[in-house]
Amino acid sequence: MIGVEEEERSGPGERHATPAAAVTAVLTRAFGALPESARATAPLYVLCGGYSRFAAHRFTARCHDSRRLRPSDSIALEAAELIRPYTTAAGHRGDCYLLDVEDTAWAALSGALDHGPFVECRITVTAETLPVPGCLVSAAVRGVPA
């Protein structure tokens, strides 16, 4: 099961069957908190370095076992596949950035962003179980005037 928590917006963590379902639930709430005029186009920054490293290790292990590789063995693990269900269903047309940055670098970068409201999503791997890793997904709306 996937633990999910939305920063500053939800109570105790929710549980979802897949990381993609967790990301979809969290992004739905986060984008819903944006002003209506910004929902479809606000940029999305996904901090997913830990998940990307997990996926690379998982794919490497799959390459070394005796089973034949299928295209889905690599595509299904991509961090972009975690956000695709949300962006497709919501019709999101804003920019999306998948980032592997340390917290201090992200704090400096996000503080310098000058494009209005955006959503920050963090995907943290909490258990490297297979076939579905445990993840904590959080999102926060940034850049909205108080």
LOBAKOL-68361 format. One record per residue: residue in one letter; x, y, z of N, C-alpha, C in turn. Coordinates in nm, 4 decimals. Example, Ala and Ser with C-alpha at 12.3 -4.5 7.8 and 13.67 -1.06 7.14 Angstrom:
REM LOBAKOL-68361
residu:a&n.u:1.3190&n.v:-0.5690&n.w:0.7800&ca.u:1.2300&ca.v:-0.4500&ca.w:0.7800&c.u:1.3200&c.v:-0.3300&c.w:0.7800
residu:s&n.u:1.2850&n.v:-0.2250&n.w:0.7080&ca.u:1.3670&ca.v:-0.1060&ca.w:0.7140&c.u:1.2900&c.v:0.0030&c.w:0.7870
END
This chain:
REM LOBAKOL-68361
residu:m&n.u:0.0840&n.v:-0.1181&n.w:0.0000&ca.u:0.0000&ca.v:0.0000&ca.w:0.0000&c.u:0.0886&c.v:0.1245&c.w:0.0000
residu:i&n.u:0.0350&n.v:0.2307&n.w:-0.0479&ca.u:0.1090&ca.v:0.3539&ca.w:-0.0642&c.u:0.0577&c.v:0.4547&c.w:0.0377
residu:g&n.u:0.1478&n.v:0.5116&n.w:0.1153&ca.u:0.1078&ca.v:0.6160&ca.w:0.2085&c.u:0.1046&c.v:0.7495&c.w:0.1367
residu:v&n.u:0.0007&n.v:0.8235&n.w:0.1570&ca.u:-0.0139&ca.v:0.9510&ca.w:0.0871&c.u:-0.0520&c.v:1.0583&c.w:0.1863
residu:e&n.u:0.0089&n.v:1.1720&n.w:0.1707&ca.u:-0.0242&ca.v:1.2837&ca.w:0.2583&c.u:-0.0062&c.v:1.4112&c.w:0.1782
residu:e&n.u:-0.0995&n.v:1.5001&n.w:0.1866&ca.u:-0.0853&ca.v:1.6272&ca.w:0.1160&c.u:-0.0489&c.v:1.7344&c.w:0.2168
residu:e&n.u:0.0624&n.v:1.8008&n.w:0.1921&ca.u:0.1136&ca.v:1.9007&ca.w:0.2835&c.u:0.0102&c.v:2.0100&c.w:0.3094
residu:e&n.u:-0.0141&n.v:2.0385&n.w:0.4347&ca.u:-0.0994&ca.v:2.1481&ca.w:0.4794&c.u:-0.2446&c.v:2.1377&c.w:0.4311
residu:r&n.u:-0.2877&n.v:2.0225&n.w:0.3864&ca.u:-0.4245&ca.v:2.0143&ca.w:0.3370&c.u:-0.5007&c.v:1.8912&c.w:0.3817
residu:s&n.u:-0.4385&n.v:1.7939&n.w:0.4370&ca.u:-0.5134&ca.v:1.6741&ca.w:0.4699&c.u:-0.4833&c.v:1.6300&c.w:0.6118
residu:g&n.u:-0.5654&n.v:1.5408&n.w:0.6556&ca.u:-0.5442&ca.v:1.4817&ca.w:0.7862&c.u:-0.4442&c.v:1.3687&c.w:0.7733
residu:p&n.u:-0.4696&n.v:1.2606&n.w:0.8432&ca.u:-0.3786&ca.v:1.1463&ca.w:0.8379&c.u:-0.3641&c.v:1.0934&c.w:0.6958
residu:g&n.u:-0.2523&n.v:1.0287&n.w:0.6695&ca.u:-0.2236&ca.v:0.9758&ca.w:0.5366&c.u:-0.3294&c.v:0.8804&c.w:0.4861
residu:e&n.u:-0.3483&n.v:0.8821&n.w:0.3566&ca.u:-0.4397&ca.v:0.7905&ca.w:0.2895&c.u:-0.3575&c.v:0.6766&c.w:0.2322
residu:r&n.u:-0.4246&n.v:0.5689&n.w:0.1929&ca.u:-0.3562&ca.v:0.4560&ca.w:0.1322&c.u:-0.4112&c.v:0.4340&c.w:-0.0074
residu:h&n.u:-0.3195&n.v:0.4081&n.w:-0.1019&ca.u:-0.3563&ca.v:0.3822&ca.w:-0.2398&c.u:-0.2830&c.v:0.2577&c.w:-0.2883
residu:a&n.u:-0.3377&n.v:0.1938&n.w:-0.3902&ca.u:-0.2811&ca.v:0.0682&ca.w:-0.4393&c.u:-0.1526&c.v:0.0861&c.w:-0.5186
residu:t&n.u:-0.1338&n.v:0.2014&n.w:-0.5808&ca.u:-0.0148&ca.v:0.2232&ca.w:-0.6628&c.u:0.0398&c.v:0.3638&c.w:-0.6391
residu:p&n.u:0.1665&n.v:0.3843&n.w:-0.6698&ca.u:0.2196&ca.v:0.5198&ca.w:-0.6605&c.u:0.1455&c.v:0.6174&c.w:-0.7521
residu:a&n.u:0.1072&n.v:0.5743&n.w:-0.8722&ca.u:0.0354&ca.v:0.6630&ca.w:-0.9643&c.u:-0.0992&c.v:0.7062&c.w:-0.9059
residu:a&n.u:-0.1690&n.v:0.6156&n.w:-0.8401&ca.u:-0.2970&ca.v:0.6511&ca.w:-0.7772&c.u:-0.2750&c.v:0.7513&c.w:-0.6641
residu:a&n.u:-0.1677&n.v:0.7338&n.w:-0.5902&ca.u:-0.1357&ca.v:0.8272&ca.w:-0.4818&c.u:-0.1046&c.v:0.9650&c.w:-0.5381
residu:v&n.u:-0.0244&n.v:0.9703&n.w:-0.6435&ca.u:0.0106&ca.v:1.0977&ca.w:-0.7049&c.u:-0.1146&c.v:1.1661&c.w:-0.7590
residu:t&n.u:-0.2012&n.v:1.0905&n.w:-0.8245&ca.u:-0.3246&ca.v:1.1469&ca.w:-0.8789&c.u:-0.4102&c.v:1.2083&c.w:-0.7687
residu:a&n.u:-0.4271&n.v:1.1381&n.w:-0.6577&ca.u:-0.5090&ca.v:1.1899&ca.w:-0.5476&c.u:-0.4513&c.v:1.3188&c.w:-0.4909
residu:v&n.u:-0.3214&n.v:1.3204&n.w:-0.4711&ca.u:-0.2568&ca.v:1.4375&ca.w:-0.4126&c.u:-0.2597&c.v:1.5560&c.w:-0.5098
residu:l&n.u:-0.2306&n.v:1.5304&n.w:-0.6367&ca.u:-0.2323&ca.v:1.6401&ca.w:-0.7344&c.u:-0.3727&c.v:1.6940&c.w:-0.7573
residu:t&n.u:-0.4732&n.v:1.6089&n.w:-0.7504&ca.u:-0.6115&ca.v:1.6551&ca.w:-0.7653&c.u:-0.6442&c.v:1.7575&c.w:-0.6576
residu:r&n.u:-0.6065&n.v:1.7275&n.w:-0.5342&ca.u:-0.6320&ca.v:1.8222&ca.w:-0.4248&c.u:-0.5481&c.v:1.9491&c.w:-0.4388
residu:a&n.u:-0.4210&n.v:1.9326&n.w:-0.4749&ca.u:-0.3330&ca.v:2.0499&ca.w:-0.4845&c.u:-0.3782&c.v:2.1437&c.w:-0.5963
residu:f&n.u:-0.4028&n.v:2.0908&n.w:-0.7141&ca.u:-0.4468&ca.v:2.1770&ca.w:-0.8237&c.u:-0.5858&c.v:2.2333&c.w:-0.7959
residu:g&n.u:-0.6686&n.v:2.1612&n.w:-0.7228&ca.u:-0.7997&ca.v:2.2110&ca.w:-0.6839&c.u:-0.7911&c.v:2.3299&c.w:-0.5909
residu:a&n.u:-0.6795&n.v:2.3455&n.w:-0.5210&ca.u:-0.6608&ca.v:2.4579&ca.w:-0.4296&c.u:-0.6105&c.v:2.5839&c.w:-0.5007
residu:l&n.u:-0.5722&n.v:2.5701&n.w:-0.6257&ca.u:-0.5268&ca.v:2.6864&ca.w:-0.7027&c.u:-0.6461&c.v:2.7702&c.w:-0.7466
residu:p&n.u:-0.6228&n.v:2.8977&n.w:-0.7737&ca.u:-0.7303&ca.v:2.9775&ca.w:-0.8330&c.u:-0.7734&c.v:2.9128&c.w:-0.9655
residu:e&n.u:-0.9012&n.v:2.9146&n.w:-0.9934&ca.u:-0.9543&ca.v:2.8483&ca.w:-1.1138&c.u:-0.8792&c.v:2.8878&c.w:-1.2404
residu:s&n.u:-0.8408&n.v:3.0141&n.w:-1.2510&ca.u:-0.7730&ca.v:3.0628&ca.w:-1.3716&c.u:-0.6354&c.v:2.9989&c.w:-1.3921
residu:a&n.u:-0.5774&n.v:2.9400&n.w:-1.2884&ca.u:-0.4424&ca.v:2.8837&ca.w:-1.2979&c.u:-0.4396&c.v:2.7313&c.w:-1.3025
residu:r&n.u:-0.5514&n.v:2.6659&n.w:-1.2757&ca.u:-0.5505&ca.v:2.5193&ca.w:-1.2597&c.u:-0.4970&c.v:2.4423&c.w:-1.3797
residu:a&n.u:-0.5386&n.v:2.4759&n.w:-1.4983&ca.u:-0.5009&ca.v:2.3961&ca.w:-1.6152&c.u:-0.3615&c.v:2.4268&c.w:-1.6664
residu:t&n.u:-0.3036&n.v:2.5378&n.w:-1.6240&ca.u:-0.1752&ca.v:2.5784&ca.w:-1.6821&c.u:-0.0628&c.v:2.6011&c.w:-1.5818
residu:a&n.u:-0.0916&n.v:2.5923&n.w:-1.4534&ca.u:0.0142&ca.v:2.6140&ca.w:-1.3533&c.u:0.1234&c.v:2.5087&c.w:-1.3697
residu:p&n.u:0.2480&n.v:2.5484&n.w:-1.3601&ca.u:0.3580&ca.v:2.4524&ca.w:-1.3707&c.u:0.3551&c.v:2.3520&c.w:-1.2553
residu:l&n.u:0.4045&n.v:2.2334&n.w:-1.2838&ca.u:0.4161&ca.v:2.1263&ca.w:-1.1858&c.u:0.5623&c.v:2.0875&c.w:-1.1761
residu:y&n.u:0.6157&n.v:2.0929&n.w:-1.0546&ca.u:0.7525&ca.v:2.0517&ca.w:-1.0277&c.u:0.7455&c.v:1.9256&c.w:-0.9433
residu:v&n.u:0.7979&n.v:1.8156&n.w:-0.9959&ca.u:0.7932&ca.v:1.6877&ca.w:-0.9272&c.u:0.9336&c.v:1.6533&c.w:-0.8806
residu:l&n.u:0.9512&n.v:1.6477&n.w:-0.7496&ca.u:1.0801&ca.v:1.6117&ca.w:-0.6903&c.u:1.0801&c.v:1.4603&c.w:-0.6726
residu:c&n.u:1.1475&n.v:1.3921&n.w:-0.7634&ca.u:1.1335&ca.v:1.2460&ca.w:-0.7694&c.u:1.2675&c.v:1.1736&c.w:-0.7823
residu:g&n.u:1.3737&n.v:1.2325&n.w:-0.7333&ca.u:1.5053&ca.v:1.1703&ca.w:-0.7459&c.u:1.5137&c.v:1.0334&c.w:-0.6828
residu:g&n.u:1.4595&n.v:1.0178&n.w:-0.5626&ca.u:1.4622&ca.v:0.8877&ca.w:-0.4958&c.u:1.3854&c.v:0.7824&c.w:-0.5733
residu:y&n.u:1.2703&n.v:0.8213&n.w:-0.6259&ca.u:1.1915&ca.v:0.7269&ca.w:-0.7062&c.u:1.2665&c.v:0.6919&c.w:-0.8344
residu:s&n.u:1.3291&n.v:0.7884&n.w:-0.8979&ca.u:1.4037&ca.v:0.7617&ca.w:-1.0213&c.u:1.5191&c.v:0.6650&c.w:-0.9956
residu:r&n.u:1.5883&n.v:0.6810&n.w:-0.8832&ca.u:1.6964&ca.v:0.5883&ca.w:-0.8490&c.u:1.6409&c.v:0.4489&c.w:-0.8226
residu:f&n.u:1.5285&n.v:0.4389&n.w:-0.7501&ca.u:1.4635&ca.v:0.3103&ca.w:-0.7290&c.u:1.4315&c.v:0.2444&c.w:-0.8631
residu:a&n.u:1.3730&n.v:0.3215&n.w:-0.9546&ca.u:1.3325&ca.v:0.2671&ca.w:-1.0843&c.u:1.4541&c.v:0.2180&c.w:-1.1635
residu:a&n.u:1.5636&n.v:0.2924&n.w:-1.1583&ca.u:1.6846&ca.v:0.2505&ca.w:-1.2302&c.u:1.7394&c.v:0.1210&c.w:-1.1730
residu:h&n.u:1.7414&n.v:0.1089&n.w:-1.0413&ca.u:1.7889&ca.v:-0.0152&ca.w:-0.9782&c.u:1.6965&c.v:-0.1316&c.w:-1.0113
residu:r&n.u:1.5671&n.v:-0.1063&n.w:-1.0091&ca.u:1.4689&ca.v:-0.2105&ca.w:-1.0423&c.u:1.4866&c.v:-0.2571&c.w:-1.1858
residu:f&n.u:1.5062&n.v:-0.1625&n.w:-1.2790&ca.u:1.5246&ca.v:-0.1988&ca.w:-1.4191&c.u:1.6549&c.v:-0.2762&c.w:-1.4388
residu:t&n.u:1.7621&n.v:-0.2334&n.w:-1.3716&ca.u:1.8897&ca.v:-0.3036&ca.w:-1.3823&c.u:1.8765&c.v:-0.4466&c.w:-1.3323
residu:a&n.u:1.8078&n.v:-0.4643&n.w:-1.2208&ca.u:1.7862&ca.v:-0.5992&ca.w:-1.1687&c.u:1.7062&c.v:-0.6828&c.w:-1.2688
residu:r&n.u:1.6078&n.v:-0.6218&n.w:-1.3302&ca.u:1.5252&ca.v:-0.6928&ca.w:-1.4302&c.u:1.6099&c.v:-0.7321&c.w:-1.5506
residu:c&n.u:1.7045&n.v:-0.6484&n.w:-1.5892&ca.u:1.7934&ca.v:-0.6807&ca.w:-1.7017&c.u:1.8814&c.v:-0.8011&c.w:-1.6706
residu:h&n.u:1.9160&n.v:-0.8202&n.w:-1.5443&ca.u:2.0063&ca.v:-0.9275&ca.w:-1.5065&c.u:1.9375&c.v:-1.0580&c.w:-1.4698
residu:d&n.u:1.8056&n.v:-1.0585&n.w:-1.4574&ca.u:1.7418&ca.v:-1.1865&ca.w:-1.4286&c.u:1.7183&c.v:-1.2614&c.w:-1.5598
residu:s&n.u:1.6691&n.v:-1.3796&n.w:-1.5515&ca.u:1.6614&ca.v:-1.4659&ca.w:-1.6697&c.u:1.5372&c.v:-1.4434&c.w:-1.7562
residu:r&n.u:1.4454&n.v:-1.3609&n.w:-1.7118&ca.u:1.3245&ca.v:-1.3390&ca.w:-1.7915&c.u:1.3500&c.v:-1.2412&c.w:-1.9048
residu:r&n.u:1.2699&n.v:-1.2522&n.w:-2.0095&ca.u:1.2824&ca.v:-1.1623&ca.w:-2.1242&c.u:1.2267&c.v:-1.0254&c.w:-2.0881
residu:l&n.u:1.2959&n.v:-0.9200&n.w:-2.1288&ca.u:1.2486&ca.v:-0.7835&ca.w:-2.1037&c.u:1.1349&c.v:-0.7481&c.w:-2.1986
residu:r&n.u:1.0375&n.v:-0.6764&n.w:-2.1458&ca.u:0.9272&ca.v:-0.6230&ca.w:-2.2259&c.u:0.9390&c.v:-0.4708&c.w:-2.2221
residu:p&n.u:0.8829&n.v:-0.4017&n.w:-2.3214&ca.u:0.8883&ca.v:-0.2546&ca.w:-2.3182&c.u:0.8305&c.v:-0.1968&c.w:-2.1882
residu:s&n.u:0.7279&n.v:-0.2596&n.w:-2.1357&ca.u:0.6669&ca.v:-0.2076&ca.w:-2.0129&c.u:0.7600&c.v:-0.2178&c.w:-1.8927
residu:d&n.u:0.8608&n.v:-0.3020&n.w:-1.8995&ca.u:0.9544&ca.v:-0.3141&ca.w:-1.7880&c.u:1.0285&c.v:-0.1836&c.w:-1.7620
residu:s&n.u:1.0514&n.v:-0.1049&n.w:-1.8642&ca.u:1.1175&ca.v:0.0230&ca.w:-1.8434&c.u:1.0171&c.v:0.1373&c.w:-1.8367
residu:i&n.u:0.9207&n.v:0.1389&n.w:-1.9243&ca.u:0.8247&ca.v:0.2499&ca.w:-1.9296&c.u:0.7433&c.v:0.2602&c.w:-1.8015
residu:a&n.u:0.6985&n.v:0.1494&n.w:-1.7479&ca.u:0.6135&ca.v:0.1514&ca.w:-1.6286&c.u:0.6841&c.v:0.2126&c.w:-1.5087
residu:l&n.u:0.8158&n.v:0.2074&n.w:-1.5064&ca.u:0.8918&ca.v:0.2594&ca.w:-1.3927&c.u:0.9243&c.v:0.4081&c.w:-1.4026
residu:e&n.u:0.9046&n.v:0.4681&n.w:-1.5174&ca.u:0.9416&ca.v:0.6076&ca.w:-1.5347&c.u:0.8594&c.v:0.6981&c.w:-1.4424
residu:a&n.u:0.9246&n.v:0.7968&n.w:-1.3862&ca.u:0.8538&ca.v:0.8906&ca.w:-1.2983&c.u:0.7410&c.v:0.9614&c.w:-1.3728
residu:a&n.u:0.7583&n.v:0.9838&n.w:-1.5013&ca.u:0.6532&ca.v:1.0489&ca.w:-1.5805&c.u:0.5250&c.v:0.9662&c.w:-1.5797
residu:e&n.u:0.5378&n.v:0.8352&n.w:-1.5683&ca.u:0.4193&ca.v:0.7496&ca.w:-1.5649&c.u:0.3400&c.v:0.7648&c.w:-1.4351
residu:l&n.u:0.4026&n.v:0.8205&n.w:-1.3311&ca.u:0.3308&ca.v:0.8448&ca.w:-1.2062&c.u:0.2387&c.v:0.9654&c.w:-1.2177
residu:i&n.u:0.2766&n.v:1.0626&n.w:-1.2988&ca.u:0.1946&ca.v:1.1831&ca.w:-1.3099&c.u:0.1032&c.v:1.1828&c.w:-1.4314
residu:r&n.u:0.1323&n.v:1.0973&n.w:-1.5300&ca.u:0.0521&ca.v:1.0926&ca.w:-1.6523&c.u:-0.0966&c.v:1.0707&c.w:-1.6278
residu:p&n.u:-0.1373&n.v:0.9794&n.w:-1.5395&ca.u:-0.2818&ca.v:0.9617&ca.w:-1.5187&c.u:-0.3518&c.v:1.0909&c.w:-1.4743
residu:y&n.u:-0.2876&n.v:1.1673&n.w:-1.3860&ca.u:-0.3486&ca.v:1.2934&ca.w:-1.3422&c.u:-0.3526&c.v:1.3943&c.w:-1.4569
residu:t&n.u:-0.2387&n.v:1.4178&n.w:-1.5209&ca.u:-0.2338&ca.v:1.5220&ca.w:-1.6239&c.u:-0.3279&c.v:1.4901&c.w:-1.7396
residu:t&n.u:-0.3414&n.v:1.3637&n.w:-1.7735&ca.u:-0.4326&ca.v:1.3235&ca.w:-1.8810&c.u:-0.5773&c.v:1.3462&c.w:-1.8408
residu:a&n.u:-0.6153&n.v:1.2974&n.w:-1.7231&ca.u:-0.7544&ca.v:1.3101&ca.w:-1.6780&c.u:-0.7938&c.v:1.4553&c.w:-1.6538
residu:a&n.u:-0.7012&n.v:1.5348&n.w:-1.6017&ca.u:-0.7327&ca.v:1.6737&ca.w:-1.5681&c.u:-0.7197&c.v:1.7671&c.w:-1.6882
residu:g&n.u:-0.6583&n.v:1.7198&n.w:-1.7941&ca.u:-0.6352&ca.v:1.8075&ca.w:-1.9085&c.u:-0.5316&c.v:1.9140&c.w:-1.8789
residu:h&n.u:-0.4392&n.v:1.8831&n.w:-1.7923&ca.u:-0.3362&ca.v:1.9801&ca.w:-1.7533&c.u:-0.2498&c.v:2.0146&c.w:-1.8731
residu:r&n.u:-0.2345&n.v:2.1439&n.w:-1.8979&ca.u:-0.1566&ca.v:2.1917&ca.w:-2.0124&c.u:-0.0340&c.v:2.2721&c.w:-1.9697
residu:g&n.u:-0.0085&n.v:2.2786&n.w:-1.8419&ca.u:0.1062&ca.v:2.3550&ca.w:-1.7935&c.u:0.2355&c.v:2.2770&c.w:-1.8074
residu:d&n.u:0.3448&n.v:2.3463&n.w:-1.7871&ca.u:0.4759&ca.v:2.2814&ca.w:-1.7916&c.u:0.4887&c.v:2.1830&c.w:-1.6755
residu:c&n.u:0.5671&n.v:2.0786&n.w:-1.6965&ca.u:0.5914&ca.v:1.9801&ca.w:-1.5924&c.u:0.7398&c.v:1.9475&c.w:-1.5925
residu:y&n.u:0.7984&n.v:1.9508&n.w:-1.4734&ca.u:0.9411&ca.v:1.9264&ca.w:-1.4599&c.u:0.9627&c.v:1.8137&c.w:-1.3599
residu:l&n.u:1.0353&n.v:1.7105&n.w:-1.4009&ca.u:1.0723&ca.v:1.6009&ca.w:-1.3120&c.u:1.2153&c.v:1.6285&c.w:-1.2675
residu:l&n.u:1.2349&n.v:1.6475&n.w:-1.1384&ca.u:1.3634&ca.v:1.6953&ca.w:-1.0869&c.u:1.4259&c.v:1.5985&c.w:-0.9874
residu:d&n.u:1.5576&n.v:1.5906&n.w:-0.9927&ca.u:1.6355&ca.v:1.5187&ca.w:-0.8934&c.u:1.7292&c.v:1.6209&c.w:-0.8314
residu:v&n.u:1.6789&n.v:1.6928&n.w:-0.7316&ca.u:1.7572&ca.v:1.7965&ca.w:-0.6653&c.u:1.7495&c.v:1.7772&c.w:-0.5141
residu:e&n.u:1.8533&n.v:1.8202&n.w:-0.4477&ca.u:1.8548&ca.v:1.8164&ca.w:-0.3015&c.u:1.7612&c.v:1.9254&c.w:-0.2478
residu:d&n.u:1.7142&n.v:1.9080&n.w:-0.1256&ca.u:1.6211&ca.v:2.0044&ca.w:-0.0663&c.u:1.6753&c.v:2.1470&c.w:-0.0651
residu:t&n.u:1.8042&n.v:2.1628&n.w:-0.0335&ca.u:1.8588&ca.v:2.2982&ca.w:-0.0274&c.u:1.8626&c.v:2.3627&c.w:-0.1660
residu:a&n.u:1.8980&n.v:2.2853&n.w:-0.2675&ca.u:1.8995&ca.v:2.3387&ca.w:-0.4044&c.u:1.7580&c.v:2.3711&c.w:-0.4499
residu:w&n.u:1.6620&n.v:2.2856&n.w:-0.4157&ca.u:1.5229&ca.v:2.3118&ca.w:-0.4537&c.u:1.4711&c.v:2.4362&c.w:-0.3818
residu:a&n.u:1.5056&n.v:2.4546&n.w:-0.2557&ca.u:1.4606&ca.v:2.5726&ca.w:-0.1820&c.u:1.5107&c.v:2.6994&c.w:-0.2502
residu:a&n.u:1.6355&n.v:2.6982&n.w:-0.2939&ca.u:1.6907&ca.v:2.8155&ca.w:-0.3614&c.u:1.6247&c.v:2.8352&c.w:-0.4975
residu:l&n.u:1.6078&n.v:2.7280&n.w:-0.5718&ca.u:1.5470&ca.v:2.7369&ca.w:-0.7045&c.u:1.4015&c.v:2.7804&c.w:-0.6964
residu:s&n.u:1.3252&n.v:2.7172&n.w:-0.6091&ca.u:1.1818&ca.v:2.7492&ca.w:-0.6014&c.u:1.1601&c.v:2.8917&c.w:-0.5507
residu:g&n.u:1.2497&n.v:2.9393&n.w:-0.4675&ca.u:1.2386&ca.v:3.0767&ca.w:-0.4196&c.u:1.2626&c.v:3.1791&c.w:-0.5297
residu:a&n.u:1.3334&n.v:3.1380&n.w:-0.6330&ca.u:1.3640&ca.v:3.2285&ca.w:-0.7434&c.u:1.2608&c.v:3.2216&c.w:-0.8561
residu:l&n.u:1.1686&n.v:3.1276&n.w:-0.8488&ca.u:1.0685&ca.v:3.1145&ca.w:-0.9551&c.u:0.9790&c.v:3.2379&c.w:-0.9563
residu:d&n.u:0.9552&n.v:3.2887&n.w:-1.0743&ca.u:0.8823&ca.v:3.4138&ca.w:-1.0867&c.u:0.7693&c.v:3.4013&c.w:-1.1894
residu:h&n.u:0.6916&n.v:3.2965&n.w:-1.1780&ca.u:0.5869&ca.v:3.2774&ca.w:-1.2778&c.u:0.4492&c.v:3.2571&c.w:-1.2168
residu:g&n.u:0.4290&n.v:3.3015&n.w:-1.0980&ca.u:0.2977&ca.v:3.2885&ca.w:-1.0365&c.u:0.2793&c.v:3.1530&c.w:-0.9693
residu:p&n.u:0.1545&n.v:3.1106&n.w:-0.9546&ca.u:0.1264&ca.v:2.9866&ca.w:-0.8825&c.u:0.1868&c.v:2.8633&c.w:-0.9499
residu:f&n.u:0.2340&n.v:2.7720&n.w:-0.8680&ca.u:0.2802&ca.v:2.6426&ca.w:-0.9186&c.u:0.2561&c.v:2.5378&c.w:-0.8117
residu:v&n.u:0.2641&n.v:2.4119&n.w:-0.8524&ca.u:0.2471&ca.v:2.3008&ca.w:-0.7588&c.u:0.3793&c.v:2.2275&c.w:-0.7482
residu:e&n.u:0.4160&n.v:2.2001&n.w:-0.6252&ca.u:0.5358&ca.v:2.1233&ca.w:-0.5942&c.u:0.4887&c.v:1.9875&c.w:-0.5431
residu:c&n.u:0.5358&n.v:1.8814&n.w:-0.6043&ca.u:0.4992&ca.v:1.7458&ca.w:-0.5627&c.u:0.6264&c.v:1.6710&c.w:-0.5271
residu:r&n.u:0.6245&n.v:1.6040&n.w:-0.4126&ca.u:0.7400&ca.v:1.5246&ca.w:-0.3695&c.u:0.6997&c.v:1.3777&c.w:-0.3635
residu:i&n.u:0.7835&n.v:1.2939&n.w:-0.4233&ca.u:0.7615&ca.v:1.1494&ca.w:-0.4192&c.u:0.8816&c.v:1.0888&c.w:-0.3483
residu:t&n.u:0.8570&n.v:1.0323&n.w:-0.2318&ca.u:0.9635&ca.v:0.9744&ca.w:-0.1515&c.u:0.9397&c.v:0.8247&c.w:-0.1389
residu:v&n.u:1.0373&n.v:0.7453&n.w:-0.1772&ca.u:1.0263&ca.v:0.6001&ca.w:-0.1637&c.u:1.0500&c.v:0.5649&c.w:-0.0177
residu:t&n.u:0.9534&n.v:0.4948&n.w:0.0410&ca.u:0.9639&ca.v:0.4552&ca.w:0.1815&c.u:0.9939&c.v:0.3071&c.w:0.1978
residu:a&n.u:0.9646&n.v:0.2279&n.w:0.0949&ca.u:0.9923&ca.v:0.0838&ca.w:0.0987&c.u:1.0150&c.v:0.0364&c.w:-0.0442
residu:e&n.u:1.1277&n.v:-0.0270&n.w:-0.0666&ca.u:1.1601&ca.v:-0.0725&ca.w:-0.2019&c.u:1.1066&c.v:-0.2128&c.w:-0.2270
residu:t&n.u:0.9820&n.v:-0.2347&n.w:-0.1922&ca.u:0.9205&ca.v:-0.3638&ca.w:-0.2152&c.u:0.8796&c.v:-0.3754&c.w:-0.3610
residu:l&n.u:0.8772&n.v:-0.4962&n.w:-0.4083&ca.u:0.8380&ca.v:-0.5195&ca.w:-0.5465&c.u:0.7115&c.v:-0.6042&c.w:-0.5481
residu:p&n.u:0.6262&n.v:-0.5886&n.w:-0.6447&ca.u:0.6407&ca.v:-0.5051&ca.w:-0.7633&c.u:0.6029&c.v:-0.3582&c.w:-0.7409
residu:v&n.u:0.5435&n.v:-0.3241&n.w:-0.6277&ca.u:0.4996&ca.v:-0.1863&ca.w:-0.6033&c.u:0.5749&c.v:-0.1297&c.w:-0.4837
residu:p&n.u:0.6527&n.v:-0.0234&n.w:-0.5047&ca.u:0.7247&ca.v:0.0341&ca.w:-0.3911&c.u:0.6305&c.v:0.1135&c.w:-0.3007
residu:g&n.u:0.6668&n.v:0.1252&n.w:-0.1754&ca.u:0.5947&ca.v:0.2146&ca.w:-0.0864&c.u:0.6427&c.v:0.3562&c.w:-0.1093
residu:c&n.u:0.5514&n.v:0.4497&n.w:-0.1175&ca.u:0.5875&ca.v:0.5885&ca.w:-0.1425&c.u:0.5069&c.v:0.6807&c.w:-0.0526
residu:l&n.u:0.5680&n.v:0.7903&n.w:-0.0167&ca.u:0.4980&ca.v:0.8990&ca.w:0.0489&c.u:0.4929&c.v:1.0102&c.w:-0.0540
residu:v&n.u:0.3730&n.v:1.0565&n.w:-0.0847&ca.u:0.3551&ca.v:1.1604&ca.w:-0.1852&c.u:0.2953&c.v:1.2818&c.w:-0.1167
residu:s&n.u:0.3575&n.v:1.3962&n.w:-0.1366&ca.u:0.3036&ca.v:1.5195&ca.w:-0.0809&c.u:0.3046&c.v:1.6258&c.w:-0.1885
residu:a&n.u:0.2162&n.v:1.7219&n.w:-0.1756&ca.u:0.2104&ca.v:1.8332&ca.w:-0.2713&c.u:0.1774&c.v:1.9601&c.w:-0.1979
residu:a&n.u:0.2251&n.v:2.0686&n.w:-0.2506&ca.u:0.1952&ca.v:2.1997&ca.w:-0.1929&c.u:0.1801&c.v:2.2996&c.w:-0.3059
residu:v&n.u:0.0869&n.v:2.3920&n.w:-0.2867&ca.u:0.0687&ca.v:2.5007&ca.w:-0.3813&c.u:0.1598&c.v:2.6139&c.w:-0.3374
residu:r&n.u:0.2351&n.v:2.6680&n.w:-0.4311&ca.u:0.3294&ca.v:2.7756&ca.w:-0.4019&c.u:0.3015&c.v:2.8935&c.w:-0.4947
residu:g&n.u:0.3440&n.v:3.0112&n.w:-0.4542&ca.u:0.3364&ca.v:3.1283&ca.w:-0.5405&c.u:0.1986&c.v:3.1923&c.w:-0.5502
residu:v&n.u:0.1062&n.v:3.1541&n.w:-0.4619&ca.u:-0.0256&ca.v:3.2152&ca.w:-0.4627&c.u:-0.0229&c.v:3.3302&c.w:-0.3631
residu:p&n.u:-0.0576&n.v:3.4513&n.w:-0.4061&ca.u:-0.0564&ca.v:3.5634&ca.w:-0.3123&c.u:-0.1523&c.v:3.5389&c.w:-0.1955
residu:a&n.u:-0.1118&n.v:3.5818&n.w:-0.0787&ca.u:-0.1941&ca.v:3.5593&ca.w:0.0415&c.u:-0.3158&c.v:3.6478&c.w:0.0444
END
